[in-house]
Amino acid sequence: MPHTEIQSRKVISSYGGVGSIIETPNGAMMIENFDQWSFFKAIIEGNLEKLDYTIEDNRLLNRLKNENGFPRLSAFLRIPSNVANPNNQSAPLHPYRFISSKYFPEWFYCNKCERFHNISDWWEGWKRTLSKYKEPNDKIRDLFYNSPRCFYCYDSAKTKQKRDKKRKKFYYELEQVRFILTSPKGDIYDIPWDKWNIAVKVSQDNESRLTIRMDDDELCCENQQLKYYKSTKFSDLSGIRISCNSCGKSNTLAGLFKLEMIVNESTKLNRKIVIRTSNSVYYPILVSSIYLPAQLEISGSDSDKIDKWLEKGKSIDFIVEVFEDEYSEASILKYINGNVENIFEPEEEYRLKEYNFITFPERISYPEKDSEKRNLIFKRQKISSLEKYGISNLTQIKRLKLTTVQVAYTRQEPLSQNEFLQGVDGDSKIKAKYTSKWANQTEYLPAVESFGEGIFINLNNNKIETWLDESFKSKGFAQRILTIKDNIQNHDYIDKGKFKSDRHLGKFILIHTLSHILIKEFEFLVGYPATSLNERLFIDEMEMSGMLIYTVAGAEGSFGGLVSQGTEEIFERIIKSALFRATDCASDPICFHTMDGQGVGGLNMAACYSCSLLPETSCEEFNSFLDRGLLIDIDNGFFKDDIV
């Protein structure tokens, strides 16, 4: 396969990871299971030092080590840098330190001669043809691996060169088909193109459907030679025809998206035809964690030391004295006594620890030595002029470390991490696929470690409660919440227990929408692309009412630019501008006065790309649960008195 450089943090993201299809200059590539990577095999075999690639975040490690999660999990392995060799762009700079992938879809056609084959057939023909002309093996391999090419056209050009004595173009690159099959069980397939030209069109419910039988290996003829014709007259799927040169049997792609896959007379496969770049092809299940100071958890290397000392008969007092500047005595005793809570910790409870650490740092004791080397450094700002906006905390996060781990992925529809980690997808139509062949018994999971900066904003809980009390008296406000609530219940793939009450849902929509308009304001007013900013929401029914807007190293604004906006004076200007801009949507009045909800599953009210929606990489909730009406409505908006 060709080598393509890609940023490590993009390999584990909203659109990348194990099982995803990445569009590269060389073609569409699908990232293979983690256990198939040369990087992973090199660590297992000792060719790379595991400790060099281990990410320390024992709080997150302990969360995932439970009976419904990954009971044998021992480490997170950092994704390798995947850098190309400057002297040979088709090879990695460092052996083993790369991500394994394969071409997918595997069916290619030639735009010149229109022949249509699986990549394995193209490769065999390419080797055979170039060997005939005495080309060296390295050239044969490199030319095809960098970009699959047509051996028919190569052979034809060589023949014409001999006849005409003029040099012709030899290399005609192949093109991948755009259509693939996905399964609700997480699998992905090529469409059976070798059977397409004999597919049977049937009529069901007055609709034309295309039926392809999968219970035999019958092809159109013994000497099948497929071609992929594209009409210059028709731009829709009826203008694409798959035909066999040998027997002449053919079919257009008309009806492609109504395809039924039949295994036998009684079984139909629930496979869905999609374009390979469709959002529904891939939904990663990611678990992320803000690193908290080491005193809260015993690190892996220190736990090994404690185990060895205990084996040698060292006293607990000795161990406590050695680590007195690193860990509390309670943390050490908890580890020694094996009092580790090996049960599932819901996302809200997990984030509450981060929320409390940032909001109430005086409650948590940790050593002050090496404070500048800590992975969470923050400074609370004065908020006297911001209190009228309901803001109770504005904190500059000068340094943070965020660990993101991919635990699985789904296709066709997303599955929440809480549902996955609790093992409740057993009755769901959607099944998650793990990142390696060992499934939940794996000892390692792929992860990325991001260092960055951000701004933490917390709203006053008392003011939110008062606002909810008054707003729910309004039928119009209550109906907006009820519409989204009903749409959640009617959506097959949303966690029905995500919101504990109507008030919880209203609070979540308020803070989530505020997060979005602030990120858009950073883009408009300060100039940071929204794609370089992310949100981390801290919202529950009773305690949490905050958000963290952050950026990581390598993104614009990650060198002090974002955190500099977190002062009282500057942030007041930003929030005033954001609220004013939220009143002026290019899609109004339709956007603001929507009645049935909009967006995926109708999970938004007044929210569209002109006012509130963000790039998918920036939003934690797939651009759902948004309504700027809760912010700026003249009667019930939380900020109705603050708009100028």
VOGU-3710 file (C-alpha; in Angstrom, 3 decimals, decimal comma):
1> mphteiqsrk> 0,000/0,000/0,000  1,190/3,604/-0,536  2,400/5,650/2,427  0,454/8,814/3,144  1,239/11,254/5,937  -1,609/12,033/8,316  -1,662/13,837/11,661  -1,891/11,428/14,583  -4,758/13,316/16,224  -6,792/12,969/13,019
11> vissyggvgs> -6,544/9,182/13,217  -8,656/9,226/16,383  -11,301/11,842/15,771  -14,956/12,254/14,843  -14,221/11,058/11,309  -11,066/8,958/11,654  -9,973/5,809/13,434  -9,969/2,042/13,134  -12,552/1,077/10,503  -12,797/4,535/8,924
21> iietpngamm> -12,303/5,372/5,256  -9,732/8,117/4,735  -9,596/9,974/1,434  -5,950/10,427/0,426  -4,166/11,666/-2,734  -3,542/7,989/-3,527  -7,152/6,905/-3,154  -9,639/5,916/-0,468  -8,002/3,847/2,285  -9,649/2,000/5,161
31> ienfdqwsff> -7,727/1,870/8,454  -7,361/-1,739/9,541  -7,870/-3,248/12,989  -5,325/-2,143/15,576  -3,862/-5,650/15,936  -2,992/-5,678/12,212  -0,795/-2,592/12,405  2,941/-3,172/12,050  3,299/-0,696/14,916  1,266/-2,872/17,267
41> kaiiegnlek> 3,025/-6,080/16,205  6,430/-4,425/16,746  5,479/-3,547/20,332  4,223/-7,063/21,048  7,378/-8,597/19,533  9,681/-6,169/21,357  10,939/-4,281/18,292  9,593/-1,055/19,801  9,716/-0,173/23,498  6,162/-0,168/24,891
51> ldytiednrl> 6,913/2,451/27,538  7,925/4,930/24,817  4,374/4,781/23,455  2,358/4,398/26,650  0,048/7,262/27,576  -0,256/7,776/31,330  -3,826/8,432/32,415  -4,680/5,977/35,146  -7,962/7,666/35,958  -9,194/6,862/32,443
61> lnrlknengf> -7,547/3,434/32,497  -9,372/2,508/35,701  -12,659/3,739/34,268  -12,426/1,423/31,253  -11,230/-1,578/33,287  -14,582/-3,019/34,315  -16,514/-6,158/33,521  -18,612/-4,448/30,840  -15,621/-2,583/29,439  -12,108/-3,961/29,039
71> prlsaflrip> -11,248/-6,045/32,126  -7,757/-6,992/30,853  -6,764/-3,500/29,732  -3,201/-2,600/30,776  -2,180/0,428/28,679  -3,111/3,056/26,113  -0,735/3,084/23,143  0,005/6,401/21,462  -0,729/6,471/17,727  2,587/6,690/15,777
81> snvanpnnqs> 3,438/9,846/13,853  3,155/8,209/10,401  5,830/10,402/8,773  6,981/9,718/5,204  10,627/9,207/4,293  11,900/12,409/2,582  14,022/10,274/0,268  11,180/7,912/-0,596  7,678/9,299/-0,146  6,151/5,863/-0,671
91> aplhpyrfis> 7,772/4,512/2,514  7,560/5,555/6,190  10,472/7,387/7,786  10,641/4,949/10,710  10,103/1,203/10,342  7,045/-0,107/12,189  5,873/3,389/13,207  2,928/3,674/10,882  -0,766/2,915/10,639  -1,866/-0,021/8,488
101> skyfpewfyc> -4,578/0,447/5,912  -5,845/-1,013/2,668  -7,570/0,259/-0,445  -11,340/0,343/-0,001  -13,540/0,114/-2,025  -11,546/-2,587/-3,823  -13,214/-2,197/-7,219  -11,506/0,101/-9,741  -12,188/1,094/-13,329  -10,108/2,743/-16,041
111> nkcerfhnis> -11,508/5,983/-17,427  -9,752/5,371/-20,761  -10,570/1,756/-21,660  -13,504/1,435/-19,178  -12,440/-1,995/-17,912  -13,671/-2,857/-14,428  -11,982/-5,238/-11,938  -11,279/-5,939/-8,297  -7,892/-4,549/-7,220  -6,440/-8,069/-6,834
121> dwwegwkrtl> -7,162/-8,770/-10,536  -5,710/-5,408/-11,527  -2,543/-6,213/-9,570  -2,083/-9,661/-11,095  -2,558/-8,241/-14,595  -0,157/-5,384/-13,866  2,593/-7,748/-12,668  2,097/-10,046/-15,636  2,119/-7,240/-18,223  5,113/-5,281/-16,923
131> skykepndki> 7,120/-8,465/-16,419  6,577/-9,150/-20,122  8,422/-5,885/-20,866  11,255/-6,761/-18,449  10,465/-4,005/-15,967  12,272/-4,415/-12,586  10,210/-5,740/-9,686  10,688/-2,583/-7,575  9,292/-0,417/-10,344  6,359/-2,772/-10,906
141> rdlfynsprc> 5,435/-2,643/-7,223  6,035/1,067/-6,584  4,115/2,263/-9,631  1,035/0,281/-8,678  1,199/0,790/-4,928  1,479/4,561/-5,229  -1,574/4,621/-7,471  -3,200/1,560/-9,110  -2,822/1,674/-12,890  -4,370/0,031/-15,957
151> fycydsaktk> -2,281/-2,774/-17,467  -4,476/-2,922/-20,588  -3,647/0,679/-21,476  0,026/0,154/-20,603  0,226/-2,830/-22,958  -1,602/-0,918/-25,688  0,711/2,103/-25,357  3,802/-0,113/-25,534  2,480/-1,824/-28,660  1,732/1,499/-30,353
161> qkrdkkrkkf> 5,182/2,804/-29,468  6,823/-0,088/-31,266  4,584/0,402/-34,275  4,631/4,206/-34,513  8,150/4,727/-33,141  6,753/7,517/-30,977  6,548/7,556/-27,217  2,995/7,325/-25,897  1,556/7,836/-22,414  2,016/4,533/-20,599
171> yyeleqvrfi> 0,358/5,046/-17,249  -3,394/5,485/-16,840  -4,439/5,665/-13,215  -7,503/3,767/-12,090  -10,476/5,250/-10,280  -12,330/3,720/-7,335  -16,078/3,259/-7,355  -17,965/5,590/-5,065  -20,539/3,163/-3,662  -20,219/0,658/-0,821
181> ltspkgdiyd> -22,386/-1,475/1,489  -22,609/-1,014/5,254  -24,155/-3,306/7,834  -25,805/-2,396/11,172  -23,448/-4,963/12,725  -20,508/-2,691/11,866  -19,250/-4,561/8,812  -18,486/-2,990/5,466  -18,495/-4,569/2,015  -17,972/-3,953/-1,641
191> ipwdkwniav> -21,110/-4,173/-3,733  -20,993/-7,500/-5,655  -20,238/-5,821/-8,961  -19,414/-9,122/-10,649  -23,121/-10,029/-10,290  -24,524/-6,606/-11,035  -25,023/-7,141/-14,765  -27,350/-10,106/-14,041  -29,233/-8,447/-11,182  -32,985/-8,935/-11,421
201> kvsqdnesrl> -35,276/-5,924/-11,315  -38,559/-6,654/-9,598  -41,579/-4,549/-8,742  -42,666/-4,300/-5,106  -45,259/-1,856/-3,800  -45,250/-0,074/-7,149  -41,536/0,585/-6,799  -38,765/-0,755/-8,956  -36,329/-2,730/-6,835  -33,064/-4,421/-7,748
211> tirmdddelc> -32,528/-7,866/-6,283  -29,129/-9,574/-6,120  -28,885/-13,142/-4,903  -25,918/-13,925/-2,660  -26,457/-17,664/-2,166  -24,420/-18,842/-5,158  -21,322/-17,926/-7,166  -23,056/-17,750/-10,517  -21,663/-15,115/-12,871  -22,971/-13,941/-16,214
221> cenqqlkyyk> -20,584/-16,203/-18,184  -17,418/-18,262/-17,841  -15,215/-15,552/-19,351  -16,544/-12,446/-17,616  -14,968/-9,184/-18,797  -16,680/-6,263/-17,100  -16,686/-2,666/-18,268  -17,810/0,467/-16,440  -19,484/2,812/-18,923  -20,317/6,421/-18,031
231> stkfsdlsgi> -22,791/8,194/-20,282  -22,144/11,754/-21,441  -25,893/12,320/-21,865  -27,265/11,243/-18,478  -25,860/12,590/-15,210  -27,841/10,341/-12,863  -27,236/6,686/-12,009  -29,041/5,520/-15,131  -26,079/6,954/-17,052  -23,672/4,400/-15,521
241> riscnscgks> -23,751/0,887/-16,970  -21,945/-2,309/-15,934  -21,594/-4,588/-18,954  -19,797/-7,814/-19,845  -17,850/-7,706/-23,101  -18,050/-11,470/-23,474  -21,784/-12,153/-23,202  -23,212/-8,636/-23,523  -25,351/-8,800/-20,379  -25,586/-5,412/-18,678
251> ntlaglfkle> -27,401/-3,286/-16,133  -27,393/0,395/-15,305  -27,005/1,669/-11,749  -30,611/2,901/-11,754  -32,249/1,677/-8,561  -28,896/1,300/-6,801  -30,155/2,799/-3,537  -33,170/0,438/-3,511  -30,995/-2,657/-3,586  -32,046/-5,787/-1,701
261> mivnestkln> -29,406/-8,395/-0,863  -30,893/-11,912/-0,661  -28,982/-14,779/0,950  -31,737/-17,344/0,441  -35,475/-17,334/0,001  -36,135/-16,485/3,655  -33,226/-14,203/4,540  -32,585/-10,639/3,465  -29,433/-8,814/4,495  -29,996/-5,453/6,165
271> rkivirtsns> -27,201/-3,819/4,206  -27,356/-0,233/3,122  -25,928/1,279/-0,063  -24,102/4,561/0,627  -21,522/6,770/-0,988  -18,153/6,025/0,600  -17,842/9,598/1,932  -21,248/9,520/3,629  -21,344/10,438/7,323  -23,286/7,245/8,056
281> vyypilvssi> -20,345/5,041/7,018  -18,529/5,556/10,294  -19,288/6,623/13,856  -16,340/6,162/16,240  -16,992/5,532/19,925  -14,452/7,732/21,660  -13,775/8,197/25,349  -11,824/11,271/26,387  -10,397/12,488/29,655  -8,793/15,625/31,000
291> ylpaqleisg> -5,683/14,630/32,894  -5,892/15,402/36,608  -2,824/15,666/38,871  -0,979/12,457/39,648  -1,838/12,502/43,354  -5,343/11,386/42,490  -4,146/8,163/40,840  -1,123/5,864/41,187  0,841/5,814/37,918  1,689/2,561/36,190
301> sdsdkidkwl> 5,433/2,795/36,823  4,937/3,679/40,510  2,441/0,866/41,021  5,088/-1,543/39,708  7,526/-0,199/42,300  4,974/-0,610/45,082  4,273/-4,197/44,022  8,003/-5,065/44,051  8,548/-3,467/47,477  5,602/-5,365/48,914
311> ekgksidfiv> 7,039/-8,608/47,518  10,341/-7,810/49,281  8,535/-7,211/52,561  8,871/-3,415/52,706  6,502/-1,770/55,173  3,586/0,414/54,193  5,125/3,277/56,201  8,243/3,026/54,030  6,190/3,203/50,812  4,106/6,135/52,101
321> evfedeysea> 7,300/8,029/53,033  8,884/7,446/49,599  5,835/8,842/47,785  4,783/11,495/50,299  5,426/14,294/47,772  3,546/12,503/44,987  0,478/10,788/46,443  -1,739/11,048/49,471  -1,548/8,283/52,061  -5,177/7,424/51,307
331> silkyingnv> -4,369/6,896/47,614  -1,486/4,559/48,453  -3,520/2,570/50,967  -6,378/2,324/48,498  -4,013/0,818/45,928  -2,309/-1,574/48,379  -5,604/-2,822/49,771  -6,941/-3,409/46,277  -9,819/-1,073/46,942  -10,178/-0,082/43,312
341> enifepeeey> -13,715/0,479/42,170  -13,861/-1,819/39,184  -17,379/-0,824/38,193  -18,729/1,299/35,391  -18,535/5,046/36,003  -21,068/7,036/33,936  -19,773/9,919/31,872  -21,497/12,540/34,045  -19,819/11,245/37,215  -16,477/11,047/35,447
351> rlkeynfitf> -16,687/14,626/34,228  -17,878/15,831/37,608  -14,376/15,157/38,955  -12,891/17,405/36,265  -15,572/20,019/36,855  -14,952/20,084/40,600  -11,193/20,253/40,140  -11,472/23,341/37,921  -14,359/24,980/39,776  -13,272/24,253/43,347
361> perisypekd> -9,465/23,784/43,261  -9,258/24,745/46,941  -11,011/21,477/47,835  -8,275/19,339/46,286  -4,799/18,992/47,729  -1,874/18,259/45,443  1,860/18,951/45,684  3,001/22,359/44,535  6,487/21,293/43,465  7,060/21,244/39,707
371> sekrnlifkr> 3,802/23,158/39,313  4,830/24,479/35,900  5,216/20,893/34,662  1,698/19,892/35,647  -0,651/18,900/32,868  -3,496/21,068/34,136  -2,629/24,700/34,852  -5,395/27,276/35,161  -6,150/30,728/36,530  -9,563/31,988/37,593
381> qkisslekyg> -10,526/35,458/36,335  -12,489/38,302/37,886  -16,117/38,263/36,729  -17,710/41,376/38,256  -18,884/42,671/34,858  -19,914/39,190/33,675  -22,248/38,318/36,542  -25,145/40,074/34,812  -24,843/37,463/32,031  -25,267/34,692/34,578
391> isnltqikrl> -21,587/33,725/34,462  -20,238/32,499/37,800  -16,782/31,339/36,715  -14,379/32,322/33,950  -11,102/30,407/34,036  -8,121/30,503/31,717  -6,840/26,965/31,152  -3,235/27,715/30,322  -2,270/24,076/29,891  -4,291/20,894/29,679
401> klttvqvayt> -3,730/17,342/28,549  -6,566/15,515/26,892  -6,374/11,770/26,298  -8,748/10,368/23,686  -9,193/6,613/23,276  -11,079/4,767/20,567  -12,908/1,806/22,085  -15,106/0,803/19,130  -17,128/2,127/16,192  -20,516/1,650/14,529
411> rqeplsqnef> -21,971/2,082/11,065  -25,320/3,472/9,853  -26,169/5,015/13,252  -24,132/6,211/16,260  -24,068/4,551/19,672  -23,322/6,590/22,786  -20,255/5,741/24,841  -22,403/5,218/27,948  -24,534/2,643/26,141  -21,439/0,898/24,822
421> lqgvdgdski> -19,507/0,863/28,106  -22,536/-0,420/29,993  -22,942/-3,204/27,435  -26,544/-2,290/26,676  -26,349/-2,582/22,880  -27,373/-6,252/22,958  -30,976/-5,568/21,895  -30,112/-2,667/19,614  -30,261/-2,866/15,836  -26,825/-1,292/15,819
431> kakytskwan> -23,858/-3,381/16,991  -20,461/-1,950/17,841  -17,237/-3,282/16,345  -14,143/-3,352/18,542  -10,779/-1,967/17,464  -8,962/-5,322/17,502  -9,649/-9,030/17,105  -9,432/-9,462/20,903  -12,565/-7,317/21,315  -13,122/-6,426/24,998
441> qteylpaves> -10,351/-8,808/26,110  -7,624/-6,657/24,567  -4,754/-5,442/26,736  -4,208/-2,309/24,624  -6,296/0,420/23,067  -5,193/3,072/20,540  -5,110/6,609/21,900  -3,888/10,128/21,232  -2,519/12,566/23,758  -3,248/16,227/23,027
451> fgegifinln> -1,810/19,231/24,837  -3,585/22,513/24,527  -5,270/25,466/26,169  -8,779/26,727/26,643  -11,373/28,809/28,421  -13,739/27,368/31,033  -17,096/29,123/31,457  -19,621/28,268/34,151  -23,157/29,614/34,434  -24,810/30,379/37,747
461> nnkietwlde> -26,947/27,374/38,703  -29,350/29,445/40,782  -30,013/31,791/37,891  -30,595/28,817/35,560  -33,090/27,296/38,015  -34,955/30,600/38,365  -35,033/31,000/34,579  -36,386/27,467/34,120  -39,085/28,069/36,742  -40,330/31,148/34,899
471> sfkskgfaqr> -39,857/29,822/31,362  -41,775/26,574/31,841  -44,841/28,674/32,658  -44,832/29,664/28,993  -46,611/27,201/26,685  -44,348/28,223/23,815  -41,171/27,470/25,768  -42,499/24,182/27,129  -43,522/23,135/23,619  -39,989/23,721/22,276
481> iltikdniqn> -38,585/21,393/24,933  -41,402/18,868/24,426  -40,755/18,728/20,665  -37,132/17,725/21,143  -38,078/15,347/23,961  -40,619/13,588/21,720  -38,127/13,391/18,866  -35,608/11,749/21,216  -38,183/9,083/22,098  -38,960/8,513/18,425
491> hdyidkgkfk> -35,291/8,193/17,489  -34,122/4,569/17,493  -30,497/5,280/18,305  -30,542/7,967/21,008  -30,035/6,982/24,642  -33,540/7,463/26,051  -32,123/8,022/29,542  -29,723/10,775/28,486  -31,842/13,480/30,103  -33,401/12,853/33,506
501> sdrhlgkfil> -36,120/15,503/33,195  -37,455/18,304/30,992  -35,490/20,774/33,113  -32,297/18,805/32,547  -32,916/18,874/28,779  -33,623/22,619/28,834  -30,444/23,297/30,816  -28,395/21,157/28,450  -29,741/22,898/25,340  -29,054/26,317/26,886
511> ihtlshilik> -25,393/25,634/27,716  -24,700/23,599/24,584  -26,098/26,325/22,313  -24,109/28,983/24,182  -20,981/26,920/23,595  -21,693/26,831/19,857  -22,343/30,532/19,406  -19,170/31,346/21,389  -17,082/29,060/19,158  -18,603/30,697/16,084
521> efeflvgypa> -17,820/34,090/17,597  -14,185/33,133/18,088  -14,211/32,354/14,384  -15,895/35,598/13,332  -14,382/38,059/15,797  -10,976/36,623/16,605  -10,289/34,671/13,427  -9,825/31,111/14,736  -11,314/28,521/12,363  -14,114/26,623/14,086
531> tslnerlfid> -12,435/23,398/12,966  -9,516/24,160/15,317  -11,758/24,602/18,372  -13,532/21,953/20,439  -16,062/21,852/23,237  -16,218/19,741/26,377  -19,543/20,011/28,156  -20,038/19,760/31,919  -23,816/19,564/32,368  -25,959/17,461/34,655
541> ememsgmliy> -29,352/17,910/36,267  -28,207/19,449/39,546  -24,521/20,401/39,888  -22,663/21,013/36,630  -23,448/23,935/34,332  -20,229/24,642/32,487  -18,313/24,250/29,255  -14,686/24,147/28,184  -13,784/25,603/24,799  -10,294/24,471/23,914
551> tvagaegsfg> -7,761/24,001/21,159  -4,854/21,579/20,945  -1,273/21,873/19,725  -1,020/22,061/15,967  -4,276/23,995/15,596  -4,544/27,746/15,085  -4,800/29,589/18,380  -2,907/26,951/20,351  0,029/29,163/21,356  -1,640/31,473/23,850
561> glvsqgteei> -4,072/33,000/21,360  -7,202/31,379/22,725  -6,408/31,670/26,405  -5,668/35,390/25,935  -9,358/35,875/25,110  -10,316/34,630/28,570  -10,004/37,888/30,442  -13,027/39,683/31,888  -12,903/42,655/29,510  -12,278/40,728/26,296
571> feriiksalf> -14,741/37,954/27,078  -17,545/40,422/27,786  -17,052/41,859/24,305  -17,109/38,351/22,816  -20,313/37,235/24,558  -22,124/40,480/23,704  -21,188/40,094/20,059  -22,099/36,378/20,039  -25,568/37,055/21,449  -26,199/39,852/18,977
581> ratdcasdpi> -25,068/37,682/16,077  -27,382/34,886/17,280  -30,364/37,181/16,682  -29,494/37,537/13,002  -29,657/34,213/11,146  -29,675/34,222/7,331  -32,336/31,489/7,426  -34,772/33,398/9,619  -37,707/33,470/10,064  -37,848/29,789/9,000
591> cfhtmdgqgv> -34,971/28,729/11,284  -36,221/30,460/14,433  -39,874/29,510/14,063  -39,477/25,850/13,187  -42,256/23,835/14,807  -41,316/20,167/14,362  -37,582/20,325/14,970  -34,776/20,279/12,440  -31,439/18,581/11,960  -30,805/14,862/12,366
601> gglnmaacys> -33,898/13,279/13,912  -35,428/16,722/14,555  -33,225/17,098/17,647  -32,728/20,860/17,169  -35,120/23,780/17,102  -33,687/27,161/16,069  -30,279/25,996/14,859  -28,757/25,811/11,385  -25,332/26,315/9,805  -26,020/30,024/9,422
611> csllpetsce> -26,330/30,536/13,174  -25,459/27,645/15,489  -24,132/24,481/13,847  -20,399/23,715/13,895  -18,049/21,444/11,969  -18,542/17,855/13,153  -15,064/17,739/14,662  -15,913/20,563/17,073  -19,213/19,328/18,543  -19,552/16,545/21,097
621> efnsfldrgl> -23,200/15,861/20,284  -23,231/15,492/16,481  -24,782/18,990/16,191  -27,855/17,969/18,188  -29,754/19,480/21,175  -29,449/23,087/20,061  -31,906/25,987/20,149  -30,813/29,623/20,159  -34,402/30,516/21,064  -33,574/29,518/24,649
631> lididngffk> -30,851/32,175/24,617  -32,383/35,140/22,811  -36,180/34,793/22,743  -37,611/38,171/23,739  -39,974/36,581/26,273  -38,143/33,529/27,622  -34,518/33,758/26,499  -31,905/33,347/29,234  -30,033/36,389/27,847  -33,104/38,394/26,774
641> ddiv> -32,014/41,399/28,879  -28,415/41,333/27,643  -28,945/41,746/23,901  -28,030/45,167/22,546
//
